[in-house]
């Protein structure tokens, strides 16, 4: 499998806008066309943004690396379980 490993951590100035660039839109389209993996190293807080992109690009295979780093700070929170909603579609499996 080939693909792209992408993270919002590289966008230190505005990490909330990491998916809002024309280049990112083009990458999602290209990944779908070439059937590569779109590997996301993200935190649980980023799951809603990735879910929105998955809805816009349903043919793009997306892999959430390291289980969205849930519990990386050593604590599991009740609200974290709602973040798993992104797994609801069988078309979004790796």
C-alpha beads as a LAMMPS data file, in Angstrom:
LAMMPS data file: protein, C-alpha beads

94 atoms
93 bonds

1 atom types
1 bond types

-500.0 500.0 xlo xhi
-500.0 500.0 ylo yhi
-500.0 500.0 zlo zhi

Masses

1 110.0

Atoms # bond

1 1 1 0.000 0.000 0.000
2 1 1 1.223 3.462 -0.810
3 1 1 -0.186 6.684 0.463
4 1 1 0.199 9.971 2.225
5 1 1 0.698 10.431 5.953
6 1 1 -0.752 13.797 6.878
7 1 1 -1.030 15.602 10.195
8 1 1 -2.354 18.981 11.322
9 1 1 0.688 19.320 13.597
10 1 1 2.693 20.826 10.708
11 1 1 0.319 23.808 10.577
12 1 1 1.400 25.472 13.808
13 1 1 0.072 28.923 12.891
14 1 1 -3.546 27.808 12.301
15 1 1 -3.930 24.078 12.976
16 1 1 -7.727 24.262 12.698
17 1 1 -7.367 25.221 9.004
18 1 1 -5.136 22.322 7.958
19 1 1 -7.846 20.831 5.703
20 1 1 -8.944 24.132 4.152
21 1 1 -6.345 24.560 1.421
22 1 1 -6.774 23.948 -2.307
23 1 1 -3.800 21.581 -2.117
24 1 1 -5.532 19.452 0.495
25 1 1 -8.691 19.273 -1.637
26 1 1 -6.596 18.153 -4.603
27 1 1 -4.792 15.568 -2.493
28 1 1 -8.053 13.957 -1.330
29 1 1 -9.205 13.777 -4.959
30 1 1 -5.878 12.328 -6.161
31 1 1 -5.739 9.751 -3.369
32 1 1 -9.195 8.531 -4.401
33 1 1 -8.266 8.361 -8.084
34 1 1 -5.023 6.468 -7.448
35 1 1 -6.456 4.305 -4.627
36 1 1 -3.665 5.184 -2.255
37 1 1 -4.096 5.429 1.477
38 1 1 -4.802 8.752 3.128
39 1 1 -3.198 8.138 6.521
40 1 1 -4.105 10.704 9.163
41 1 1 -2.014 11.186 12.300
42 1 1 -4.531 13.254 14.244
43 1 1 -5.943 13.775 17.702
44 1 1 -9.505 12.867 18.652
45 1 1 -10.468 16.560 18.444
46 1 1 -9.663 16.446 14.712
47 1 1 -12.100 13.619 13.941
48 1 1 -15.099 15.868 13.159
49 1 1 -13.076 17.813 10.547
50 1 1 -11.819 14.587 8.967
51 1 1 -15.369 13.200 9.015
52 1 1 -16.554 16.267 7.101
53 1 1 -13.836 15.710 4.475
54 1 1 -14.792 12.021 4.270
55 1 1 -18.357 13.101 3.500
56 1 1 -17.087 15.407 0.756
57 1 1 -14.741 12.744 -0.643
58 1 1 -16.447 9.385 -0.006
59 1 1 -14.198 7.504 -2.440
60 1 1 -10.987 8.453 -0.613
61 1 1 -9.616 5.598 1.521
62 1 1 -8.780 7.093 4.924
63 1 1 -6.761 5.479 7.699
64 1 1 -6.792 7.015 11.174
65 1 1 -3.302 6.356 12.512
66 1 1 -2.729 5.427 16.147
67 1 1 -6.485 5.357 16.860
68 1 1 -6.557 9.191 16.756
69 1 1 -4.173 9.227 19.721
70 1 1 -7.130 8.721 22.070
71 1 1 -5.797 8.508 25.604
72 1 1 -2.365 9.863 24.650
73 1 1 -2.410 12.060 27.730
74 1 1 -3.034 9.018 29.919
75 1 1 -6.743 9.635 30.477
76 1 1 -9.858 8.286 28.818
77 1 1 -12.874 10.566 28.923
78 1 1 -16.545 9.758 28.578
79 1 1 -16.993 12.297 25.750
80 1 1 -14.211 10.599 23.800
81 1 1 -16.554 7.743 22.948
82 1 1 -18.672 10.084 20.800
83 1 1 -15.640 10.659 18.591
84 1 1 -15.935 7.086 17.325
85 1 1 -18.936 8.071 15.191
86 1 1 -16.581 8.442 12.234
87 1 1 -16.419 4.647 12.062
88 1 1 -20.120 4.403 11.242
89 1 1 -19.700 3.827 7.520
90 1 1 -18.350 0.600 6.071
91 1 1 -17.019 2.601 3.131
92 1 1 -14.519 4.208 5.482
93 1 1 -12.623 1.125 6.471
94 1 1 -8.947 0.548 5.704

Bonds

1 1 1 2
2 1 2 3
3 1 3 4
4 1 4 5
5 1 5 6
6 1 6 7
7 1 7 8
8 1 8 9
9 1 9 10
10 1 10 11
11 1 11 12
12 1 12 13
13 1 13 14
14 1 14 15
15 1 15 16
16 1 16 17
17 1 17 18
18 1 18 19
19 1 19 20
20 1 20 21
21 1 21 22
22 1 22 23
23 1 23 24
24 1 24 25
25 1 25 26
26 1 26 27
27 1 27 28
28 1 28 29
29 1 29 30
30 1 30 31
31 1 31 32
32 1 32 33
33 1 33 34
34 1 34 35
35 1 35 36
36 1 36 37
37 1 37 38
38 1 38 39
39 1 39 40
40 1 40 41
41 1 41 42
42 1 42 43
43 1 43 44
44 1 44 45
45 1 45 46
46 1 46 47
47 1 47 48
48 1 48 49
49 1 49 50
50 1 50 51
51 1 51 52
52 1 52 53
53 1 53 54
54 1 54 55
55 1 55 56
56 1 56 57
57 1 57 58
58 1 58 59
59 1 59 60
60 1 60 61
61 1 61 62
62 1 62 63
63 1 63 64
64 1 64 65
65 1 65 66
66 1 66 67
67 1 67 68
68 1 68 69
69 1 69 70
70 1 70 71
71 1 71 72
72 1 72 73
73 1 73 74
74 1 74 75
75 1 75 76
76 1 76 77
77 1 77 78
78 1 78 79
79 1 79 80
80 1 80 81
81 1 81 82
82 1 82 83
83 1 83 84
84 1 84 85
85 1 85 86
86 1 86 87
87 1 87 88
88 1 88 89
89 1 89 90
90 1 90 91
91 1 91 92
92 1 92 93
93 1 93 94
